[in-house]
C-alpha cells in the first residue's frame, strides 16, 4: 500500500515525533530513575502523553527549519 505524496509532510512529522518521543522519554526515565520493574509501563505512559505535543510541534516547526537550512546552505 502506497500513501499519496501529498501526505508526506504529515507522515514525516508523525514518524519523526514518534521516534524522538520514544528515545528522549526513555533516556530521561533511565537517567532519572534507572531501569526498574515498572519502567516499561511508565515509559509507554510518558510516550502517550508527550506525543500529542511533539507531533504538531514537528509538523509546524519542520517546514520553518527546512527554510532556514535552505537559506544558510549552498
N, CA, C and O atoms as a Tripos MOL2 file, in Angstrom:
@<TRIPOS>MOLECULE
protein
  296   295    74     0     0
PROTEIN
NO_CHARGES

@<TRIPOS>ATOM
      1 N           0.8380   -1.1860    0.0000 N.3       1 UNK1
      2 CA          0.0000    0.0000    0.0000 C.3       1 UNK1
      3 C           0.8850    1.2520    0.0000 C.2       1 UNK1
      4 O           1.7790    1.3950    0.8340 O.2       1 UNK1
      5 N           0.6260    2.1310   -0.9250 N.am      2 UNK2
      6 CA          1.3770    3.3820   -1.0210 C.3       2 UNK2
      7 C           0.4960    4.5250   -0.5470 C.2       2 UNK2
      8 O          -0.7080    4.5520   -0.8050 O.2       2 UNK2
      9 N           1.1080    5.4560    0.1420 N.am      3 UNK3
     10 CA          0.4070    6.6400    0.6320 C.3       3 UNK3
     11 C           0.6530    7.7600   -0.3740 C.2       3 UNK3
     12 O           1.7840    7.9430   -0.8230 O.2       3 UNK3
     13 N          -0.3870    8.5140   -0.7350 N.am      4 UNK4
     14 CA         -0.1880    9.6190   -1.6830 C.3       4 UNK4
     15 C           0.8650   10.6130   -1.1880 C.2       4 UNK4
     16 O           0.9670   10.8770    0.0100 O.2       4 UNK4
     17 N           1.6400   11.1540   -2.1160 N.am      5 UNK5
     18 CA          2.7420   12.0660   -1.7950 C.3       5 UNK5
     19 C           2.2800   13.3030   -1.0430 C.2       5 UNK5
     20 O           3.0610   13.8890   -0.2940 O.2       5 UNK5
     21 N           1.0400   13.7110   -1.2210 N.am      6 UNK6
     22 CA          0.5680   14.9210   -0.5330 C.3       6 UNK6
     23 C           0.5530   14.7480    0.9910 C.2       6 UNK6
     24 O           0.5160   15.7320    1.7300 O.2       6 UNK6
     25 N           0.5830   13.4950    1.4550 N.am      7 UNK7
     26 CA          0.6030   13.2330    2.8940 C.3       7 UNK7
     27 C           2.0160   13.0920    3.4480 C.2       7 UNK7
     28 O           2.1820   12.8460    4.6430 O.2       7 UNK7
     29 N           3.0330   13.2410    2.6100 N.am      8 UNK8
     30 CA          4.4210   13.0680    3.0340 C.3       8 UNK8
     31 C           4.8130   13.9660    4.2060 C.2       8 UNK8
     32 O           5.4530   13.4760    5.1380 O.2       8 UNK8
     33 N           4.4630   15.2560    4.2090 N.am      9 UNK9
     34 CA          4.8450   16.0800    5.3650 C.3       9 UNK9
     35 C           4.2200   15.6000    6.6770 C.2       9 UNK9
     36 O           4.8770   15.6290    7.7180 O.2       9 UNK9
     37 N           2.9810   15.1680    6.6390 N.am     10 UNK10
     38 CA          2.3410   14.6600    7.8600 C.3      10 UNK10
     39 C           2.9560   13.3450    8.3040 C.2      10 UNK10
     40 O           3.1720   13.1310    9.4970 O.2      10 UNK10
     41 N           3.2370   12.4660    7.3560 N.am     11 UNK11
     42 CA          3.8620   11.1940    7.6950 C.3      11 UNK11
     43 C           5.2570   11.4200    8.2650 C.2      11 UNK11
     44 O           5.6430   10.7870    9.2470 O.2      11 UNK11
     45 N           6.0010   12.3150    7.6530 N.am     12 UNK12
     46 CA          7.3220   12.6720    8.1700 C.3      12 UNK12
     47 C           7.2170   13.1600    9.6040 C.2      12 UNK12
     48 O           7.9720   12.7090   10.4650 O.2      12 UNK12
     49 N           6.2920   14.0750    9.8760 N.am     13 UNK13
     50 CA          6.1200   14.6260   11.2160 C.3      13 UNK13
     51 C           5.7160   13.5510   12.2080 C.2      13 UNK13
     52 O           6.2170   13.5230   13.3320 O.2      13 UNK13
     53 N           4.8180   12.6690   11.8050 N.am     14 UNK14
     54 CA          4.3620   11.6040   12.6980 C.3      14 UNK14
     55 C           5.5060   10.6560   13.0460 C.2      14 UNK14
     56 O           5.7180   10.3350   14.2160 O.2      14 UNK14
     57 N           6.2410   10.2110   12.0300 N.am     15 UNK15
     58 CA          7.3260    9.2680   12.2900 C.3      15 UNK15
     59 C           8.4590    9.8980   13.0920 C.2      15 UNK15
     60 O           8.9580    9.2940   14.0420 O.2      15 UNK15
     61 N           8.8630   11.0950   12.7200 N.am     16 UNK16
     62 CA          9.9420   11.7610   13.4480 C.3      16 UNK16
     63 C           9.5520   12.0000   14.8980 C.2      16 UNK16
     64 O          10.3600   11.7780   15.8000 O.2      16 UNK16
     65 N           8.3340   12.4460   15.1310 N.am     17 UNK17
     66 CA          7.9190   12.7310   16.5070 C.3      17 UNK17
     67 C           7.7930   11.4520   17.3330 C.2      17 UNK17
     68 O           8.1330   11.4580   18.5160 O.2      17 UNK17
     69 N           7.3170   10.3630   16.7460 N.am     18 UNK18
     70 CA          7.2320    9.0900   17.4790 C.3      18 UNK18
     71 C           8.6310    8.6250   17.8720 C.2      18 UNK18
     72 O           8.8580    8.2350   19.0170 O.2      18 UNK18
     73 N           9.5600    8.6660   16.9340 N.am     19 UNK19
     74 CA         10.9310    8.2140   17.2100 C.3      19 UNK19
     75 C          11.5780    9.0900   18.2820 C.2      19 UNK19
     76 O          12.1890    8.5800   19.2210 O.2      19 UNK19
     77 N          11.4420   10.4010   18.1390 N.am     20 UNK20
     78 CA         12.0590   11.3060   19.1100 C.3      20 UNK20
     79 C          11.4510   11.1630   20.4960 C.2      20 UNK20
     80 O          12.1790   11.1300   21.4880 O.2      20 UNK20
     81 N          10.1380   11.0760   20.5790 N.am     21 UNK21
     82 CA          9.4780   10.9200   21.8800 C.3      21 UNK21
     83 C           9.9190    9.6280   22.5410 C.2      21 UNK21
     84 O          10.2040    9.6120   23.7390 O.2      21 UNK21
     85 N           9.9780    8.5480   21.7820 N.am     22 UNK22
     86 CA         10.3730    7.2600   22.3500 C.3      22 UNK22
     87 C          11.7980    7.3060   22.8990 C.2      22 UNK22
     88 O          12.0510    6.8510   24.0150 O.2      22 UNK22
     89 N          12.7220    7.8530   22.1210 N.am     23 UNK23
     90 CA         14.1210    7.9030   22.5390 C.3      23 UNK23
     91 C          14.3220    8.8520   23.7160 C.2      23 UNK23
     92 O          14.9530    8.4870   24.7080 O.2      23 UNK23
     93 N          13.7930   10.0570   23.6130 N.am     24 UNK24
     94 CA         14.0110   11.0540   24.6540 C.3      24 UNK24
     95 C          13.3340   10.6570   25.9650 C.2      24 UNK24
     96 O          13.9260   10.8110   27.0340 O.2      24 UNK24
     97 N          12.1130   10.1520   25.8980 N.am     25 UNK25
     98 CA         11.4400    9.7730   27.1380 C.3      25 UNK25
     99 C          12.1430    8.5900   27.7990 C.2      25 UNK25
    100 O          12.2370    8.5450   29.0260 O.2      25 UNK25
    101 N          12.6350    7.6400   27.0220 N.am     26 UNK26
    102 CA         13.3870    6.5220   27.6000 C.3      26 UNK26
    103 C          14.6670    7.0290   28.2570 C.2      26 UNK26
    104 O          15.0100    6.6110   29.3630 O.2      26 UNK26
    105 N          15.3640    7.9190   27.5830 N.am     27 UNK27
    106 CA         16.6070    8.4750   28.1420 C.3      27 UNK27
    107 C          16.3500    9.2150   29.4510 C.2      27 UNK27
    108 O          17.0730    9.0270   30.4300 O.2      27 UNK27
    109 N          15.3240   10.0520   29.4650 N.am     28 UNK28
    110 CA         15.0210   10.8230   30.6720 C.3      28 UNK28
    111 C          14.6340    9.8950   31.8230 C.2      28 UNK28
    112 O          15.0890   10.0830   32.9520 O.2      28 UNK28
    113 N          13.8070    8.9070   31.5450 N.am     29 UNK29
    114 CA         13.4070    7.9830   32.6040 C.3      29 UNK29
    115 C          14.5810    7.1720   33.1370 C.2      29 UNK29
    116 O          14.7260    7.0180   34.3490 O.2      29 UNK29
    117 N          15.4160    6.6540   32.2500 N.am     30 UNK30
    118 CA         16.5830    5.8850   32.7060 C.3      30 UNK30
    119 C          17.5400    6.7760   33.4780 C.2      30 UNK30
    120 O          18.0980    6.3520   34.4910 O.2      30 UNK30
    121 N          17.7380    8.0000   33.0180 N.am     31 UNK31
    122 CA         18.6550    8.9240   33.7010 C.3      31 UNK31
    123 C          18.1530    9.3070   35.0870 C.2      31 UNK31
    124 O          18.9320    9.4120   36.0340 O.2      31 UNK31
    125 N          16.8540    9.5130   35.1940 N.am     32 UNK32
    126 CA         16.3220    9.9950   36.4670 C.3      32 UNK32
    127 C          15.9470    8.8840   37.4430 C.2      32 UNK32
    128 O          16.0440    9.0680   38.6560 O.2      32 UNK32
    129 N          15.5170    7.7210   36.9190 N.am     33 UNK33
    130 CA         15.0260    6.6700   37.8170 C.3      33 UNK33
    131 C          15.7270    5.3340   37.6390 C.2      33 UNK33
    132 O          15.5560    4.4340   38.4620 O.2      33 UNK33
    133 N          16.5030    5.1910   36.5900 N.am     34 UNK34
    134 CA         17.1360    3.9100   36.3060 C.3      34 UNK34
    135 C          16.1170    2.9040   35.7780 C.2      34 UNK34
    136 O          14.9200    3.1830   35.7090 O.2      34 UNK34
    137 N          16.6140    1.7460   35.4130 N.am     35 UNK35
    138 CA         15.7170    0.6790   34.9660 C.3      35 UNK35
    139 C          15.1050    0.0220   36.1930 C.2      35 UNK35
    140 O          15.8200   -0.3460   37.1250 O.2      35 UNK35
    141 N          13.7930   -0.1260   36.1970 N.am     36 UNK36
    142 CA         13.0910   -0.7450   37.3190 C.3      36 UNK36
    143 C          11.9170   -1.5490   36.7890 C.2      36 UNK36
    144 O          11.6350   -1.5280   35.5910 O.2      36 UNK36
    145 N          11.2430   -2.2460   37.6650 N.am     37 UNK37
    146 CA         10.1930   -3.1710   37.2250 C.3      37 UNK37
    147 C           9.0320   -2.4780   36.5110 C.2      37 UNK37
    148 O           8.4050   -3.0860   35.6440 O.2      37 UNK37
    149 N           8.7330   -1.2390   36.8470 N.am     38 UNK38
    150 CA          7.6360   -0.5290   36.2050 C.3      38 UNK38
    151 C           8.0670    0.3740   35.0670 C.2      38 UNK38
    152 O           7.2940    1.2100   34.5980 O.2      38 UNK38
    153 N           9.3170    0.2020   34.6190 N.am     39 UNK39
    154 CA          9.8650    1.1060   33.5990 C.3      39 UNK39
    155 C           9.0430    1.1020   32.3210 C.2      39 UNK39
    156 O           8.6930    2.1650   31.8080 O.2      39 UNK39
    157 N           8.7310   -0.0770   31.8020 N.am     40 UNK40
    158 CA          8.0360   -0.1550   30.5140 C.3      40 UNK40
    159 C           6.6820    0.5440   30.5510 C.2      40 UNK40
    160 O           6.3420    1.2880   29.6310 O.2      40 UNK40
    161 N           5.9110    0.3110   31.6020 N.am     41 UNK41
    162 CA          4.5980    0.9590   31.7230 C.3      41 UNK41
    163 C           4.7440    2.4680   31.8500 C.2      41 UNK41
    164 O           3.9820    3.2240   31.2470 O.2      41 UNK41
    165 N           5.7200    2.9050   32.6320 N.am     42 UNK42
    166 CA          5.9430    4.3400   32.8080 C.3      42 UNK42
    167 C           6.4230    4.9730   31.5070 C.2      42 UNK42
    168 O           6.0280    6.0890   31.1720 O.2      42 UNK42
    169 N           7.2710    4.2640   30.7800 N.am     43 UNK43
    170 CA          7.7830    4.7710   29.5060 C.3      43 UNK43
    171 C           6.6530    4.9050   28.4850 C.2      43 UNK43
    172 O           6.5560    5.9210   27.7960 O.2      43 UNK43
    173 N           5.8060    3.8930   28.3860 N.am     44 UNK44
    174 CA          4.6780    3.9590   27.4510 C.3      44 UNK44
    175 C           3.7210    5.0970   27.8070 C.2      44 UNK44
    176 O           3.2330    5.8030   26.9250 O.2      44 UNK44
    177 N           3.4590    5.2700   29.0970 N.am     45 UNK45
    178 CA          2.5920    6.3720   29.5370 C.3      45 UNK45
    179 C           3.2160    7.7170   29.1690 C.2      45 UNK45
    180 O           2.5300    8.6280   28.7050 O.2      45 UNK45
    181 N           4.5080    7.8240   29.3820 N.am     46 UNK46
    182 CA          5.2120    9.0590   29.0400 C.3      46 UNK46
    183 C           5.1270    9.3400   27.5420 C.2      46 UNK46
    184 O           4.8910   10.4750   27.1270 O.2      46 UNK46
    185 N           5.3200    8.2990   26.7380 N.am     47 UNK47
    186 CA          5.2340    8.4650   25.2810 C.3      47 UNK47
    187 C           3.8390    8.9020   24.8550 C.2      47 UNK47
    188 O           3.6880    9.8010   24.0270 O.2      47 UNK47
    189 N           2.8260    8.2650   25.4210 N.am     48 UNK48
    190 CA          1.4490    8.5790   25.0410 C.3      48 UNK48
    191 C           1.0170    9.9720   25.4790 C.2      48 UNK48
    192 O           0.1600   10.5820   24.8390 O.2      48 UNK48
    193 N           1.5930   10.4790   26.5520 N.am     49 UNK49
    194 CA          1.2060   11.8190   26.9990 C.3      49 UNK49
    195 C           2.0070   12.9270   26.3210 C.2      49 UNK49
    196 O           1.5350   14.0600   26.2290 O.2      49 UNK49
    197 N           3.2080   12.6140   25.8480 N.am     50 UNK50
    198 CA          4.0230   13.6610   25.2120 C.3      50 UNK50
    199 C           3.9000   13.7080   23.6920 C.2      50 UNK50
    200 O           4.1320   14.7560   23.0890 O.2      50 UNK50
    201 N           3.5400   12.5890   23.0640 N.am     51 UNK51
    202 CA          3.4550   12.5910   21.6020 C.3      51 UNK51
    203 C           2.4160   13.5710   21.0550 C.2      51 UNK51
    204 O           2.6670   14.1910   20.0210 O.2      51 UNK51
    205 N           1.2530   13.7390   21.7080 N.am     52 UNK52
    206 CA          0.3040   14.7320   21.1760 C.3      52 UNK52
    207 C           0.8540   16.1660   21.1560 C.2      52 UNK52
    208 O           0.3400   17.0170   20.4300 O.2      52 UNK52
    209 N           1.8820   16.4300   21.9420 N.am     53 UNK53
    210 CA          2.5330   17.7490   21.8980 C.3      53 UNK53
    211 C           3.6230   17.7400   20.8210 C.2      53 UNK53
    212 O           3.7700   18.7060   20.0710 O.2      53 UNK53
    213 N           4.3760   16.6560   20.7500 N.am     54 UNK54
    214 CA          5.5020   16.5760   19.8150 C.3      54 UNK54
    215 C           5.0520   16.5760   18.3600 C.2      54 UNK54
    216 O           5.6790   17.2300   17.5270 O.2      54 UNK54
    217 N           3.9790   15.8570   18.0350 N.am     55 UNK55
    218 CA          3.5550   15.7400   16.6350 C.3      55 UNK55
    219 C           3.1970   17.0850   16.0190 C.2      55 UNK55
    220 O           3.7580   17.4320   14.9800 O.2      55 UNK55
    221 N           2.2860   17.8630   16.6120 N.am     56 UNK56
    222 CA          2.0060   19.1550   15.9780 C.3      56 UNK56
    223 C           3.1930   20.1140   16.0130 C.2      56 UNK56
    224 O           3.3410   20.9610   15.1320 O.2      56 UNK56
    225 N           4.0370   19.9760   17.0380 N.am     57 UNK57
    226 CA          5.2270   20.8330   17.0960 C.3      57 UNK57
    227 C           6.1280   20.5500   15.9080 C.2      57 UNK57
    228 O           6.5830   21.4820   15.2450 O.2      57 UNK57
    229 N           6.3950   19.2840   15.6270 N.am     58 UNK58
    230 CA          7.2350   18.9260   14.4800 C.3      58 UNK58
    231 C           6.5500   19.3480   13.1850 C.2      58 UNK58
    232 O           7.2050   19.8690   12.2820 O.2      58 UNK58
    233 N           5.2540   19.1330   13.0840 N.am     59 UNK59
    234 CA          4.5270   19.4870   11.8580 C.3      59 UNK59
    235 C           4.6100   20.9830   11.5650 C.2      59 UNK59
    236 O           4.6800   21.3880   10.4040 O.2      59 UNK59
    237 N           4.6020   21.7970   12.6080 N.am     60 UNK60
    238 CA          4.6560   23.2500   12.4320 C.3      60 UNK60
    239 C           6.0870   23.7400   12.2480 C.2      60 UNK60
    240 O           6.3380   24.6130   11.4180 O.2      60 UNK60
    241 N           7.0210   23.1910   13.0070 N.am     61 UNK61
    242 CA          8.3920   23.6930   13.0260 C.3      61 UNK61
    243 C           9.2350   23.1620   11.8570 C.2      61 UNK61
    244 O          10.1050   23.8810   11.3640 O.2      61 UNK61
    245 N           9.0020   21.9350   11.4070 N.am     62 UNK62
    246 CA          9.8550   21.3360   10.3620 C.3      62 UNK62
    247 C           9.9230   22.1770    9.0810 C.2      62 UNK62
    248 O          11.0240   22.3910    8.5720 O.2      62 UNK62
    249 N           8.8030   22.6610    8.5380 N.am     63 UNK63
    250 CA          8.9210   23.4840    7.3150 C.3      63 UNK63
    251 C           9.7260   24.7640    7.5520 C.2      63 UNK63
    252 O          10.4740   25.1970    6.6750 O.2      63 UNK63
    253 N           9.5810   25.3510    8.7000 N.am     64 UNK64
    254 CA         10.3250   26.5580    9.0530 C.3      64 UNK64
    255 C          11.8260   26.2570    9.1110 C.2      64 UNK64
    256 O          12.6410   27.0150    8.5850 O.2      64 UNK64
    257 N          12.1800   25.1430    9.7560 N.am     65 UNK65
    258 CA         13.5870   24.7460    9.8640 C.3      65 UNK65
    259 C          14.1500   24.4140    8.4780 C.2      65 UNK65
    260 O          15.2820   24.7880    8.1680 O.2      65 UNK65
    261 N          13.3690   23.7130    7.6390 N.am     66 UNK66
    262 CA         13.8330   23.4250    6.2670 C.3      66 UNK66
    263 C          14.1400   24.7210    5.5190 C.2      66 UNK66
    264 O          15.1250   24.7980    4.7850 O.2      66 UNK66
    265 N          13.3050   25.7270    5.7030 N.am     67 UNK67
    266 CA         13.5330   27.0170    5.0560 C.3      67 UNK67
    267 C          14.8170   27.6800    5.5210 C.2      67 UNK67
    268 O          15.5770   28.2130    4.7120 O.2      67 UNK67
    269 N          15.0580   27.6460    6.8140 N.am     68 UNK68
    270 CA         16.2910   28.2210    7.3640 C.3      68 UNK68
    271 C          17.5040   27.4780    6.8230 C.2      68 UNK68
    272 O          18.4720   28.0960    6.3810 O.2      68 UNK68
    273 N          17.4480   26.1590    6.8580 N.am     69 UNK69
    274 CA         18.5630   25.3670    6.3520 C.3      69 UNK69
    275 C          18.7970   25.6490    4.8740 C.2      69 UNK69
    276 O          19.9440   25.7260    4.4350 O.2      69 UNK69
    277 N          17.7400   25.8020    4.1110 N.am     70 UNK70
    278 CA         17.8700   26.1140    2.6910 C.3      70 UNK70
    279 C          18.5380   27.4520    2.4400 C.2      70 UNK70
    280 O          19.2730   27.6180    1.4670 O.2      70 UNK70
    281 N          18.2770   28.4070    3.3270 N.am     71 UNK71
    282 CA         18.8740   29.7450    3.1630 C.3      71 UNK71
    283 C          20.3310   29.7930    3.5950 C.2      71 UNK71
    284 O          21.0900   30.6070    3.0670 O.2      71 UNK71
    285 N          20.7480   28.9570    4.5290 N.am     72 UNK72
    286 CA         22.1140   29.0450    5.0480 C.3      72 UNK72
    287 C          23.0530   28.0050    4.4440 C.2      72 UNK72
    288 O          24.2350   27.9690    4.7860 O.2      72 UNK72
    289 N          22.5450   27.1670    3.5560 N.am     73 UNK73
    290 CA         23.4260   26.1870    2.8980 C.3      73 UNK73
    291 C          23.5310   26.4940    1.4170 C.2      73 UNK73
    292 O          22.6560   27.1140    0.8130 O.2      73 UNK73
    293 N          24.6390   26.0340    0.8600 N.am     74 UNK74
    294 CA         24.8920   26.2970   -0.5730 C.3      74 UNK74
    295 C          24.2970   25.2110   -1.4240 C.2      74 UNK74
    296 O          24.4070   25.2570   -2.6490 O.2      74 UNK74
@<TRIPOS>BOND
     1     1     2 1
     2     2     3 1
     3     3     4 2
     4     3     5 am
     5     5     6 1
     6     6     7 1
     7     7     8 2
     8     7     9 am
     9     9    10 1
    10    10    11 1
    11    11    12 2
    12    11    13 am
    13    13    14 1
    14    14    15 1
    15    15    16 2
    16    15    17 am
    17    17    18 1
    18    18    19 1
    19    19    20 2
    20    19    21 am
    21    21    22 1
    22    22    23 1
    23    23    24 2
    24    23    25 am
    25    25    26 1
    26    26    27 1
    27    27    28 2
    28    27    29 am
    29    29    30 1
    30    30    31 1
    31    31    32 2
    32    31    33 am
    33    33    34 1
    34    34    35 1
    35    35    36 2
    36    35    37 am
    37    37    38 1
    38    38    39 1
    39    39    40 2
    40    39    41 am
    41    41    42 1
    42    42    43 1
    43    43    44 2
    44    43    45 am
    45    45    46 1
    46    46    47 1
    47    47    48 2
    48    47    49 am
    49    49    50 1
    50    50    51 1
    51    51    52 2
    52    51    53 am
    53    53    54 1
    54    54    55 1
    55    55    56 2
    56    55    57 am
    57    57    58 1
    58    58    59 1
    59    59    60 2
    60    59    61 am
    61    61    62 1
    62    62    63 1
    63    63    64 2
    64    63    65 am
    65    65    66 1
    66    66    67 1
    67    67    68 2
    68    67    69 am
    69    69    70 1
    70    70    71 1
    71    71    72 2
    72    71    73 am
    73    73    74 1
    74    74    75 1
    75    75    76 2
    76    75    77 am
    77    77    78 1
    78    78    79 1
    79    79    80 2
    80    79    81 am
    81    81    82 1
    82    82    83 1
    83    83    84 2
    84    83    85 am
    85    85    86 1
    86    86    87 1
    87    87    88 2
    88    87    89 am
    89    89    90 1
    90    90    91 1
    91    91    92 2
    92    91    93 am
    93    93    94 1
    94    94    95 1
    95    95    96 2
    96    95    97 am
    97    97    98 1
    98    98    99 1
    99    99   100 2
   100    99   101 am
   101   101   102 1
   102   102   103 1
   103   103   104 2
   104   103   105 am
   105   105   106 1
   106   106   107 1
   107   107   108 2
   108   107   109 am
   109   109   110 1
   110   110   111 1
   111   111   112 2
   112   111   113 am
   113   113   114 1
   114   114   115 1
   115   115   116 2
   116   115   117 am
   117   117   118 1
   118   118   119 1
   119   119   120 2
   120   119   121 am
   121   121   122 1
   122   122   123 1
   123   123   124 2
   124   123   125 am
   125   125   126 1
   126   126   127 1
   127   127   128 2
   128   127   129 am
   129   129   130 1
   130   130   131 1
   131   131   132 2
   132   131   133 am
   133   133   134 1
   134   134   135 1
   135   135   136 2
   136   135   137 am
   137   137   138 1
   138   138   139 1
   139   139   140 2
   140   139   141 am
   141   141   142 1
   142   142   143 1
   143   143   144 2
   144   143   145 am
   145   145   146 1
   146   146   147 1
   147   147   148 2
   148   147   149 am
   149   149   150 1
   150   150   151 1
   151   151   152 2
   152   151   153 am
   153   153   154 1
   154   154   155 1
   155   155   156 2
   156   155   157 am
   157   157   158 1
   158   158   159 1
   159   159   160 2
   160   159   161 am
   161   161   162 1
   162   162   163 1
   163   163   164 2
   164   163   165 am
   165   165   166 1
   166   166   167 1
   167   167   168 2
   168   167   169 am
   169   169   170 1
   170   170   171 1
   171   171   172 2
   172   171   173 am
   173   173   174 1
   174   174   175 1
   175   175   176 2
   176   175   177 am
   177   177   178 1
   178   178   179 1
   179   179   180 2
   180   179   181 am
   181   181   182 1
   182   182   183 1
   183   183   184 2
   184   183   185 am
   185   185   186 1
   186   186   187 1
   187   187   188 2
   188   187   189 am
   189   189   190 1
   190   190   191 1
   191   191   192 2
   192   191   193 am
   193   193   194 1
   194   194   195 1
   195   195   196 2
   196   195   197 am
   197   197   198 1
   198   198   199 1
   199   199   200 2
   200   199   201 am
   201   201   202 1
   202   202   203 1
   203   203   204 2
   204   203   205 am
   205   205   206 1
   206   206   207 1
   207   207   208 2
   208   207   209 am
   209   209   210 1
   210   210   211 1
   211   211   212 2
   212   211   213 am
   213   213   214 1
   214   214   215 1
   215   215   216 2
   216   215   217 am
   217   217   218 1
   218   218   219 1
   219   219   220 2
   220   219   221 am
   221   221   222 1
   222   222   223 1
   223   223   224 2
   224   223   225 am
   225   225   226 1
   226   226   227 1
   227   227   228 2
   228   227   229 am
   229   229   230 1
   230   230   231 1
   231   231   232 2
   232   231   233 am
   233   233   234 1
   234   234   235 1
   235   235   236 2
   236   235   237 am
   237   237   238 1
   238   238   239 1
   239   239   240 2
   240   239   241 am
   241   241   242 1
   242   242   243 1
   243   243   244 2
   244   243   245 am
   245   245   246 1
   246   246   247 1
   247   247   248 2
   248   247   249 am
   249   249   250 1
   250   250   251 1
   251   251   252 2
   252   251   253 am
   253   253   254 1
   254   254   255 1
   255   255   256 2
   256   255   257 am
   257   257   258 1
   258   258   259 1
   259   259   260 2
   260   259   261 am
   261   261   262 1
   262   262   263 1
   263   263   264 2
   264   263   265 am
   265   265   266 1
   266   266   267 1
   267   267   268 2
   268   267   269 am
   269   269   270 1
   270   270   271 1
   271   271   272 2
   272   271   273 am
   273   273   274 1
   274   274   275 1
   275   275   276 2
   276   275   277 am
   277   277   278 1
   278   278   279 1
   279   279   280 2
   280   279   281 am
   281   281   282 1
   282   282   283 1
   283   283   284 2
   284   283   285 am
   285   285   286 1
   286   286   287 1
   287   287   288 2
   288   287   289 am
   289   289   290 1
   290   290   291 1
   291   291   292 2
   292   291   293 am
   293   293   294 1
   294   294   295 1
   295   295   296 2
@<TRIPOS>SUBSTRUCTURE
     1 UNK1         2 RESIDUE 1 A UNK
     2 UNK2         6 RESIDUE 1 A UNK
     3 UNK3        10 RESIDUE 1 A UNK
     4 UNK4        14 RESIDUE 1 A UNK
     5 UNK5        18 RESIDUE 1 A UNK
     6 UNK6        22 RESIDUE 1 A UNK
     7 UNK7        26 RESIDUE 1 A UNK
     8 UNK8        30 RESIDUE 1 A UNK
     9 UNK9        34 RESIDUE 1 A UNK
    10 UNK10       38 RESIDUE 1 A UNK
    11 UNK11       42 RESIDUE 1 A UNK
    12 UNK12       46 RESIDUE 1 A UNK
    13 UNK13       50 RESIDUE 1 A UNK
    14 UNK14       54 RESIDUE 1 A UNK
    15 UNK15       58 RESIDUE 1 A UNK
    16 UNK16       62 RESIDUE 1 A UNK
    17 UNK17       66 RESIDUE 1 A UNK
    18 UNK18       70 RESIDUE 1 A UNK
    19 UNK19       74 RESIDUE 1 A UNK
    20 UNK20       78 RESIDUE 1 A UNK
    21 UNK21       82 RESIDUE 1 A UNK
    22 UNK22       86 RESIDUE 1 A UNK
    23 UNK23       90 RESIDUE 1 A UNK
    24 UNK24       94 RESIDUE 1 A UNK
    25 UNK25       98 RESIDUE 1 A UNK
    26 UNK26      102 RESIDUE 1 A UNK
    27 UNK27      106 RESIDUE 1 A UNK
    28 UNK28      110 RESIDUE 1 A UNK
    29 UNK29      114 RESIDUE 1 A UNK
    30 UNK30      118 RESIDUE 1 A UNK
    31 UNK31      122 RESIDUE 1 A UNK
    32 UNK32      126 RESIDUE 1 A UNK
    33 UNK33      130 RESIDUE 1 A UNK
    34 UNK34      134 RESIDUE 1 A UNK
    35 UNK35      138 RESIDUE 1 A UNK
    36 UNK36      142 RESIDUE 1 A UNK
    37 UNK37      146 RESIDUE 1 A UNK
    38 UNK38      150 RESIDUE 1 A UNK
    39 UNK39      154 RESIDUE 1 A UNK
    40 UNK40      158 RESIDUE 1 A UNK
    41 UNK41      162 RESIDUE 1 A UNK
    42 UNK42      166 RESIDUE 1 A UNK
    43 UNK43      170 RESIDUE 1 A UNK
    44 UNK44      174 RESIDUE 1 A UNK
    45 UNK45      178 RESIDUE 1 A UNK
    46 UNK46      182 RESIDUE 1 A UNK
    47 UNK47      186 RESIDUE 1 A UNK
    48 UNK48      190 RESIDUE 1 A UNK
    49 UNK49      194 RESIDUE 1 A UNK
    50 UNK50      198 RESIDUE 1 A UNK
    51 UNK51      202 RESIDUE 1 A UNK
    52 UNK52      206 RESIDUE 1 A UNK
    53 UNK53      210 RESIDUE 1 A UNK
    54 UNK54      214 RESIDUE 1 A UNK
    55 UNK55      218 RESIDUE 1 A UNK
    56 UNK56      222 RESIDUE 1 A UNK
    57 UNK57      226 RESIDUE 1 A UNK
    58 UNK58      230 RESIDUE 1 A UNK
    59 UNK59      234 RESIDUE 1 A UNK
    60 UNK60      238 RESIDUE 1 A UNK
    61 UNK61      242 RESIDUE 1 A UNK
    62 UNK62      246 RESIDUE 1 A UNK
    63 UNK63      250 RESIDUE 1 A UNK
    64 UNK64      254 RESIDUE 1 A UNK
    65 UNK65      258 RESIDUE 1 A UNK
    66 UNK66      262 RESIDUE 1 A UNK
    67 UNK67      266 RESIDUE 1 A UNK
    68 UNK68      270 RESIDUE 1 A UNK
    69 UNK69      274 RESIDUE 1 A UNK
    70 UNK70      278 RESIDUE 1 A UNK
    71 UNK71      282 RESIDUE 1 A UNK
    72 UNK72      286 RESIDUE 1 A UNK
    73 UNK73      290 RESIDUE 1 A UNK
    74 UNK74      294 RESIDUE 1 A UNK
